[in-house]
Amino acid sequence: MEDYKTTLTAEPFLYNETKIIGKLLLEGEEPSILKKRNVKENIIHYKRPKSIIRVNSAIFKRLGTFNDKQLAFFVNEDLQQSKYILVYAIMKTDKIVNDFIREVYYNKLLIDDVEIKQYEVEKWFQSKYKISEYLNQKSDSTKIKLKQVLMQIMVASGLVKKVK
């Protein structure tokens, strides 16, 4: 069984940044050249230039899951549809997001209740700590950050609404 990773803690939704790179790829730019160019020129206008290498990796990994048709769909569709296809790419590249959407979100959809409560997130993660020694051994701050980023992706994608 593939184990979980915690790279998600440094890989938020990155919608605008991914869209910029996606457009350039669709226009025919070479991925390896574009990746280097983004690091050098900050094409994505990332707020923390020191973090470009890390987010660059996530962006290209996610875009690498698309075939030409999916890339065109991501770049050209309306905002909400485009966000959904980015979630699809994140699901393909991150096991935690994939499993959470399949095991929690999907079940909520079946009962027409997409409000995800804090205790449901906690319960799901607790079950993962039991089966993943890697996750279980992470620091409390890493576990908190992982939950935060996961839920930020769910909210930013429009899959769930933030409730105070």
Secondary structure, 3 states (H helix, E strand, C coil): CCCCCCHHHHCCCCHHHHHHHHHHHHCCCCHHHHHHHHHHHCCCCCCCHHHHHHHHHHHHHHHCCCCHHHHHHHHHCCHHHHHHHHHHHHHHHCHHHHHHHHHHHHHHHHCCCCCCCHHHHHHHHHHHHHHCHHHHCCCHHHHHHHHHHHHHHHHHCCCCCCCC
